Structure formats: C-alpha cells, structure tokens
Amino acid sequence: MADVAERAGVSRALVSIVFRDQPGASRETRERVLRVADEIGYRPDNAARLLARGRSRTLGVMFTVHQTFHTDLIEAIYPEAERLGYDVLLSAAAQGRSEAKAVEALLSHRCEAVILLGPDAESAYLGELGRRTVTVSVSRRVPRARMDFVHSAEGKGVRQAMDHLVELGHRRIVHIDGGRGPGSAERRRAYRSAMRRHGLEAEQRVIPGDHTERSGIETGRLLLHEREKGASLPTAVLAGNDRCAMGLLMALTRAGVEVPRDLSVIGYDDSHLSHLMPIGLTTVRQDAVLMADHAVRFAVERLEKPELEPREAVLDPKLVVRGTSGPAPQPAV
C-alpha cells in the first residue's frame, strides 16, 4: 500500500479508503490509485484483513491422499463453503504423514474449523481436538466427542446390497472387511445380520482387509488359490469399498474369471472411479454432495453458535446396480 501511495502521489490512508471502497476519495483519485495498483500488481491481502479482525473465515479439510471418495467430498465442499462466505484449506494424511500432523498444519494456518474426512486417528485425540476447535467428522462417529458427525446409514446400504444379491439367487456371499476404515464395523455387522436374516448364517465368511485396491487383489488371489485346491469360488463378494472392489475385479479378470457370469461384485461409496471401468461397478452410493453440504453447514453454524450441542446427520444410501452383479451361476450338471 505504501508503494501504491508513493507512485500515485497520495497518502497511504487514502489508498486504504479506495480499497475498502469507502467515501473520502474523488473519482479521479480512485481511478489513479487503482491504475497504479494494477501496474505494480498489488492486490489487497484479504486473509490479513480478516485476521486483523480476529477471523480467517477458512475451513480446514483433512483428507487421505488415495481415498477416491474423499476427492468427491472435497469437490462438493468448495461450492458450499464459498456460498457461505468461507475459503477452504486442504491438508492430506499420507504414508509418513499422520492425520494429527495434517490437522495441526490446518490449525497453524488459522483455520477456524476443521472437517475430517474419514478420520482414522485414535478416539482420544479426536475427543481432545473437538474440545480445542470446531470439528466435524465425516463418515466416522466418535462416541462422546464434542463434534458434529455426518455419515450414511451404513446398515441400510449393506442391507440393500445383500437383498439384491439374494434376489439374484446368491447364497455363498463373502464380505471383504474394511478393517479400521470408517463405517467398516457397521458394514460388517450389517453383512452378518443380513446373512442370518436370509437363513444363510452357515455361509457367512468375512475376509480381513482394508479400504485399498491391494486388499481386493489379495482377496482375489486367496479365492483363486482356494479354487486351485478344489474349493468353489463364492458366487458373490461384497467389498468394503469401491477401491477394494476394483482390486478384486483386477485379480479375478486377470485369472479369466468372468464378472458377473462367474461371480458378482458389489462395492461401497459410488466414487467417481466406479463409473470409469470397462464394466460399471454395482455399488452403494453415499451422496457426497449432501454429506459435504451438511459438514460445511455444521461447521459454520457452530462457529456462529459455539453453545450448540453436538449434532449428527445420518443420510440414506442407495444401491446403484450396474454391470458387476448378475444372477448366481448355476451348478454344473
């Protein structure tokens, strides 16, 4: 501002008046100040201006690098934050960079609130974080933590997937567990409950895994190895998420297993990658736009009313049937 004032031949205070669009400068002076500012490339530092008022109006978002559904959530967070007058700052958790480090980076940059996408950190840390700052957790509920939660009704989504498979004649349905991933425990319980409800308790099988392609590939190799030893493939697999389902499909198709003729596969999330495969993935859709809208709105509302009690938004998932699920294969005669 001092440089603009010197070149325009006016005081710094007058430059400030012009950029704050307040009365006190003639039209000619305004035009000269703005022209000089444009010539030297000066732009008002809105972040500094907000910090001077004690506000940054910035929401921090912690996400995991390789989780494709987080990309969908981030894409939906930006327009809602902008609509409410907030900027967004991202910080990634990755191999060698913990979620705690990603969150602390956001706080060090004066984010007023943090939105955690599928946090995997210890409950004690998340509980302490909720006491320190306005926090919203997406896809994971942390009991007794002072933060807001947004997630889908995991059990309802799994029930839809299981009912779909049973209606297609499937009985030997395997579930690849998501490990500690967000929503995994609920999906695992819902799978077991659905198998009991359909009288298939004896056919239950949960294979340990996680929310990565590698987990799906390893499960595919395990099932193929068992087939070589004389066991039959299951007729269907409910994967922990879309990434796991895609890894499974890679392993199966490379071995000549035709999906869904020989085996049906269902994922969970309906991330953007599920649309890009040669054969579309049947999956349970979590509405990324609605989840993002709720998360941003919860954060902004709590900034305005810190006394609000923790809230929870539970959104309905929806089964999306595409090309990886079909009738159960008939036994060879």
C-alpha positions in Angstrom: 0.0 0.0 0.0 2.9 2.3 0.7 4.3 1.7 -2.8 0.9 2.4 -4.4 0.6 5.6 -2.3 4.0 6.9 -3.3 3.5 6.2 -7.0 0.0 7.7 -7.0 1.1 10.8 -5.0 -1.4 10.2 -2.2 -1.3 9.2 1.4 -1.4 5.5 2.5 -4.6 6.3 4.4 -6.3 7.4 1.1 -5.2 4.2 -0.6 -6.8 2.2 2.2 -10.0 4.2 1.7 -10.0 3.4 -2.0 -9.5 -0.4 -1.5 -12.1 -0.5 1.3 -14.5 1.3 -1.1 -15.3 3.9 1.5 -16.2 7.6 0.9 -13.4 10.2 1.1 -11.6 10.0 -2.3 -12.6 11.7 -5.6 -13.4 9.6 -8.7 -10.2 10.8 -10.3 -8.1 9.8 -7.3 -9.8 6.4 -7.1 -9.0 5.7 -10.8 -5.4 6.8 -10.4 -4.9 4.6 -7.3 -6.5 1.5 -8.9 -4.5 2.1 -12.1 -1.2 2.3 -10.2 -2.1 -0.8 -8.1 -2.8 -2.7 -11.4 0.5 -1.6 -12.9 2.6 -2.8 -9.9 0.5 -5.9 -9.4 -0.8 -5.0 -5.9 -3.8 -6.9 -4.6 -5.4 -6.4 -1.1 -4.5 -9.2 1.3 -7.9 -10.3 2.3 -6.5 -13.0 4.7 -4.5 -10.4 6.6 -7.5 -8.1 6.7 -9.7 -10.9 8.2 -7.0 -11.9 10.7 -6.8 -8.3 11.9 -10.5 -8.7 12.8 -9.8 -11.9 14.6 -11.3 -14.1 11.8 -9.8 -16.1 9.0 -13.1 -17.4 7.5 -11.3 -20.5 6.5 -12.4 -24.1 6.9 -9.6 -26.7 7.1 -10.3 -30.1 5.5 -8.2 -33.2 6.4 -8.3 -36.0 3.9 -6.5 -39.1 2.9 -4.5 -39.0 -0.3 -5.6 -42.2 -2.0 -9.2 -42.3 -0.9 -11.1 -41.5 -4.1 -14.4 -40.8 -2.3 -12.6 -38.0 -0.4 -11.9 -36.4 -3.7 -15.7 -36.4 -4.4 -16.4 -34.9 -1.0 -13.8 -32.1 -1.4 -15.2 -31.2 -4.8 -18.6 -30.7 -3.1 -17.2 -28.9 -0.1 -15.8 -25.9 -2.1 -19.1 -24.5 -3.5 -21.0 -24.8 -0.2 -18.1 -23.1 1.7 -18.0 -20.3 -0.9 -21.7 -19.9 -0.7 -21.4 -19.3 3.0 -18.5 -16.9 2.6 -15.7 -19.2 3.6 -12.5 -20.3 2.0 -11.1 -23.9 2.2 -7.6 -25.1 3.0 -6.7 -28.8 2.4 -4.2 -30.9 4.4 -3.5 -34.5 3.5 -2.8 -37.6 5.6 -0.4 -39.9 3.7 2.2 -42.5 4.3 4.7 -40.9 6.7 2.3 -38.0 7.5 -0.2 -38.7 10.2 -3.7 -37.4 10.5 -2.7 -35.5 13.6 0.1 -33.7 11.7 -2.3 -32.9 8.8 -4.8 -31.4 11.3 -2.1 -29.4 13.2 -1.0 -27.9 9.9 -4.5 -26.6 9.3 -4.7 -25.1 12.8 -1.3 -23.5 12.4 -2.7 -21.7 9.3 -5.5 -20.2 11.4 -8.4 -22.4 10.1 -11.5 -21.6 12.2 -12.9 -25.1 12.0 -11.7 -28.5 10.7 -13.7 -31.0 8.7 -12.2 -34.5 9.0 -12.9 -36.9 6.1 -13.0 -40.5 7.3 -10.6 -40.0 10.2 -8.7 -43.0 11.5 -7.0 -41.3 14.4 -7.4 -42.5 18.0 -10.7 -41.6 19.7 -8.8 -39.9 22.5 -7.1 -37.5 20.0 -10.3 -36.7 18.2 -12.1 -36.1 21.5 -9.3 -33.6 22.5 -9.5 -32.0 19.1 -13.2 -31.4 19.5 -12.6 -29.6 22.7 -9.9 -27.4 21.1 -11.7 -26.2 18.0 -14.9 -26.6 15.9 -14.7 -30.1 14.4 -16.9 -32.1 12.0 -16.2 -35.8 11.4 -17.4 -37.2 8.1 -18.0 -41.0 7.7 -17.0 -41.8 11.3 -18.8 -41.3 14.5 -16.8 -40.9 17.7 -18.9 -41.6 20.8 -18.9 -38.8 23.4 -16.7 -36.5 21.4 -17.7 -32.8 21.3 -18.0 -32.6 17.5 -20.6 -32.9 14.8 -21.0 -36.1 12.7 -22.1 -36.7 9.1 -22.3 -40.2 7.8 -24.6 -42.5 5.8 -26.8 -45.2 7.3 -24.2 -48.0 6.7 -26.5 -50.8 7.7 -29.2 -49.7 5.4 -26.8 -49.6 2.4 -25.5 -53.1 3.1 -29.0 -54.5 3.5 -29.9 -53.1 0.1 -26.8 -54.8 -1.4 -27.4 -58.1 0.3 -31.1 -58.2 -0.6 -30.1 -57.5 -4.2 -27.7 -60.5 -4.3 -30.1 -62.8 -2.6 -32.9 -61.9 -5.0 -30.4 -62.9 -7.8 -30.1 -66.3 -6.3 -26.8 -65.9 -4.4 -26.1 -67.9 -1.3 -22.3 -68.1 -0.9 -21.7 -64.4 -0.4 -18.4 -63.3 1.0 -17.6 -59.9 2.7 -14.2 -58.3 2.5 -13.8 -56.4 5.8 -12.7 -52.8 5.7 -10.5 -53.1 8.8 -10.4 -49.9 10.8 -11.7 -47.8 7.9 -14.7 -45.5 8.5 -18.0 -47.4 8.5 -16.3 -50.8 8.4 -17.6 -52.1 11.7 -21.2 -51.1 10.8 -20.9 -52.7 7.4 -19.5 -55.9 8.9 -22.3 -56.1 11.4 -24.9 -55.5 8.7 -23.5 -58.2 6.5 -23.7 -60.8 9.3 -27.2 -59.7 10.2 -28.3 -59.9 6.6 -26.9 -63.4 6.2 -28.8 -64.5 9.4 -32.0 -62.8 8.2 -31.8 -64.7 4.9 -31.1 -68.1 6.6 -27.5 -68.1 5.3 -25.6 -68.0 8.6 -23.7 -71.2 7.7 -22.4 -69.5 4.6 -21.0 -66.4 6.4 -17.4 -65.5 5.6 -15.7 -62.3 6.5 -12.2 -61.9 4.9 -9.9 -59.4 6.7 -9.0 -56.5 4.5 -8.9 -52.7 4.3 -10.1 -49.9 2.0 -7.4 -50.3 -0.6 -7.0 -51.9 -4.1 -4.3 -54.1 -2.6 -6.8 -55.6 -0.2 -9.1 -56.6 -3.1 -6.2 -58.0 -5.1 -5.0 -60.1 -2.2 -8.5 -61.4 -1.6 -8.8 -62.3 -5.2 -5.6 -64.3 -5.1 -6.8 -66.0 -1.9 -10.0 -67.1 -3.5 -8.2 -68.3 -6.7 -5.7 -70.2 -4.6 -8.5 -71.9 -2.8 -10.1 -72.8 -6.1 -6.9 -74.5 -7.2 -7.0 -76.6 -4.1 -10.5 -77.8 -5.0 -12.8 -75.3 -3.3 -15.5 -73.4 -5.2 -15.5 -69.7 -5.6 -18.2 -67.8 -3.8 -20.9 -66.6 -6.1 -20.7 -63.0 -4.8 -18.5 -60.7 -2.9 -19.5 -57.5 -1.0 -16.3 -55.4 -0.8 -15.5 -52.9 2.0 -15.5 -50.0 -0.5 -15.1 -49.3 -4.2 -11.3 -49.3 -4.2 -11.3 -52.8 -2.7 -13.9 -54.0 -5.2 -11.7 -52.7 -8.1 -8.7 -54.5 -6.8 -10.7 -57.7 -6.6 -12.0 -57.2 -10.1 -8.4 -56.8 -11.4 -7.3 -60.1 -9.8 -10.3 -62.0 -11.0 -10.4 -60.8 -14.6 -6.6 -61.4 -15.0 -7.3 -65.1 -14.0 -10.1 -65.4 -16.5 -13.0 -65.2 -14.1 -15.9 -63.5 -15.8 -17.8 -60.9 -13.8 -20.8 -61.2 -13.2 -21.2 -64.6 -15.0 -18.9 -66.5 -12.7 -19.0 -64.1 -9.6 -20.8 -60.9 -8.8 -19.0 -58.0 -7.0 -20.5 -55.0 -5.1 -18.6 -52.1 -3.8 -19.5 -49.2 -1.4 -19.2 -45.4 -1.9 -20.1 -44.9 -5.6 -16.9 -42.9 -6.0 -16.2 -41.4 -9.4 -13.9 -44.3 -10.3 -16.8 -46.7 -10.3 -18.1 -45.1 -13.5 -14.8 -45.3 -15.4 -14.3 -49.0 -15.6 -15.0 -51.1 -18.8 -17.8 -52.7 -16.8 -19.6 -50.4 -14.4 -19.4 -51.3 -10.7 -22.5 -52.1 -8.8 -22.1 -50.2 -5.6 -23.8 -48.5 -2.7 -23.9 -44.7 -3.2 -23.1 -42.3 -0.5 -24.3 -38.8 -1.5 -21.1 -36.8 -1.5 -22.8 -33.5 -2.2 -25.3 -33.9 0.7 -22.6 -35.1 3.1 -20.4 -32.1 2.1 -23.3 -29.6 2.5 -24.1 -30.9 6.0 -20.4 -30.9 7.0 -19.8 -27.3 5.9 -23.1 -26.1 7.4 -22.5 -27.8 10.7 -19.0 -26.2 10.9 -20.3 -22.7 10.1 -23.3 -22.9 12.4 -21.1 -23.9 15.3 -18.7 -21.1 14.6 -21.7 -18.7 14.9 -23.2 -20.5 17.9 -20.5 -22.3 19.9 -23.0 -23.4 22.6 -24.8 -25.8 20.2 -24.8 -29.4 21.3 -23.2 -32.0 19.0 -25.3 -32.9 16.1 -25.5 -35.9 13.8 -26.7 -36.2 10.2 -27.4 -39.7 9.0 -28.0 -39.8 5.2 -29.7 -42.5 3.3 -27.5 -44.5 0.9 -28.8 -46.0 -2.3 -27.8 -49.2 -4.2 -26.7 -48.4 -7.8 -27.0 -51.5 -10.0 -24.5 -51.6 -12.9 -22.6 -54.4 -14.6 -20.8 -56.3 -11.9 -23.8 -58.0 -10.4 -26.0 -60.7 -12.0 -27.8 -64.0 -11.4 -25.9 -66.6 -9.4 -24.1 -69.1 -11.6 -26.0 -72.5 -11.8 -24.2 -75.6 -10.5 -22.7 -77.7 -13.2 -24.9 -80.7 -14.1 
